[in-house]
Amino acid sequence: MSKVKVVTDPEVIKLMLESTRRQILSLLRSKEMTISQLSEILGKTPQTIYHHIEKLKEAGLVEVKRTEMKGNLIEKYYGRTADAFYINLYLGDEELRYFARSRLKTKLGIFKALGYEFDDEKLLDIMDRLLKKEHEYKTQISREIEENEEKLKDTSDEDIIHAIEWLSMARMARDGEFKKLMEELGKTLKK
């Protein structure tokens, strides 16, 4: 299994964002599971889980890891194809861009509840541009990790994820446009 898999196909990203599939991928992060086990945990029919597993398999996100005989039946245990999937919502697909921006809008209510004052559209624009930059750097670093998989085979998933965060922060700190956007954020989002 890979440490990190960068997902760039907008259709695969949309497939991953569906609620049940996100739950399946989350459950399979910690251990291999059968359709019956997933069905029981998620409270969905085995047929529904099977449908979602097949979609995830077709997308290269899930695979059969092992099989066991249970009486006359063969039980398939499914697992993820990577410890961590990195998706970039800023790949040009308008539906994904809309999704990314709508996720940002939910933060505005939190900021207002905490007493911050700002122009909604201006703040959304700054946040959107910052997030786009962050995604670009994290995609680059995730690809570097993919290319150096063998060197990192003994590194924990958690350490890989933290390394991506730190390396992207270091690159953003050297990016003049990013620094300028951070200044704008500081001026726009204030009490």
N, C-alpha and C positions, 0 to 999 in steps of 0.2 A: 504494500500500500504506500502511496505517495504521502509525503508530509503536507505539501500544499499543492492545490490544483487551482490554477487561474481559469475562471470561467468567463469567456468573452462573448459567447453567442447569446444575443438578446433573448432568443426563444428559450434557451436553457435557463437563463436567469429568471424569466417569467415563470417557467415551470417550477423552479426552486422556491419562488416567493409564495406559492399556493400554501395555505395554512397546514393542511394535512401532510403535505410533502415536507414542509419545514419541520414538523413534529417528528416525522419518520427519520429524517436526516439527523435531527438532534438526538433521538433515542439510539440510533445506530453509531453515534460517536463514541459511546462508552462500551458497547458490546455488540456482538453479532446476535441477531434475533430472527425468529421465524415469523411468517405471516400470522400465525395463530397468536403468538406472543404480542405482536404489534397490534393486532385486532383487539385483544383483551385490554391492553393498556389504553389504547386510544378510543375504545368504545365504538368501534366501527366494524362493519361486517368484514369477514375475510375477503369477500369479493372486491369490496371497496379498496382494502389495503393492497390486494393483489394488483388491481388496476394502477394504483399509485406507484407501487414497486416497479411494475413494468415500464412506466413512463420514466422513472428515475434510472432504471437499467439502460433503456434506450439512449438516455442522455449521457451515459457514462459516469453516473454519480454513485451508483450502487451496483454490487455484483454478488453472486453466490460465493460465499467464503468456504462453506463446507456442507456436507449432507450427512444425515444420520437415519438409520432404519428405525422406525417406530411401528412394530408389528409388520403389517404388509405395506406400510406407507413409507415413502422417502420424505423426510423433513429437510427443507432447504433453509440454511442459515444465511441471512443477508448481512452485508457490511458495506461501509462506505469505501469508495475508491481512493479517498484521501482523508487525512486527519483534519485538514482545514480547507475549506473552499473559499476562494477570494473572488467576489463579484464586483464589477464596476458598473454602477448605475448610470455612468456618464459616457456611454459608448456611442451616442448619437441617436439611439432609438427614442423617439418622442414619448412613447408610452412609459418607458423606464425613467426618462427625465421628469415626466409628470409625477411619477411615483416618488422619485427622490425629493422633488420639491414639496409634495404634499406631506412627506414625512417631516420635512423641515418646518412646515406650518404648525405642526402640533407643538413645537417648542415655543412658539410665540405666546401661547396661552400661559405657559409656565412662567415665562419672563414677565408678563403683565401681572400675574398673580403675586410675583415677588416684588412688584413695585417699579419695574423698569419701564422707561418711556422711550418710544422709538417710532419711526415711520415704518410701518409693516413691509411695504414693498421694497424700500431701500435695504432694510435688514435682511429680508429674504434673498435679495440679489447678492448681497455680500456673503451670506452664509452659503448660498448655492455655488458661488465662485470659489470660496474656500474649500468646500467639500469636493468640488471637481478637481482642484489641485491635489488635495489629499489622496483622492482615489487614483490619480495618475501616478503618484509616487508609490503608493502601496502596490499597485499593479506591477510597476517596474521591479520592486523589491521581491514581490512574490514570484515573479518569473525567474529572478536570480536564484531564489531558493529552489525552485523547480529544477533549474539547471545544475545545481550543486547538491542535489538530493543525497548522493552517496557520502559526501563529506559530513552531512548533517544527520545521518541515520541514527545516531545515538542521542540526539537532542530531543528533549520533550516537546510535545505540541505546544504547551503553554509557553515555553521559552522561545519557540519559533514565532508565535503570535506576538509576544512582547518585543522580539527583535524587529519584526516588521514595523511595529509602532515606533520604536526608537529610531530606526533607520529613516523612516519617513519623516519624523520630526526633524532629524538632522538635515535632511535634504530641503525640507520646507524652510528651515531657518536660514538657509543660504539662498533662497529664492526671493529676489527683490519684489516681485509682484505679490507673492504670498505675504511678505512683511507689510507691504502697503495695505493689503486687504485686512490684515490683523489690526493695523492702526485705525482703519475706517470702522472696523467692528467695535473697537474700544470707544471711538467717538460717537458712534450711533447707538450703542446699547449702554445706557447709563441711567442711574437713579436720579 
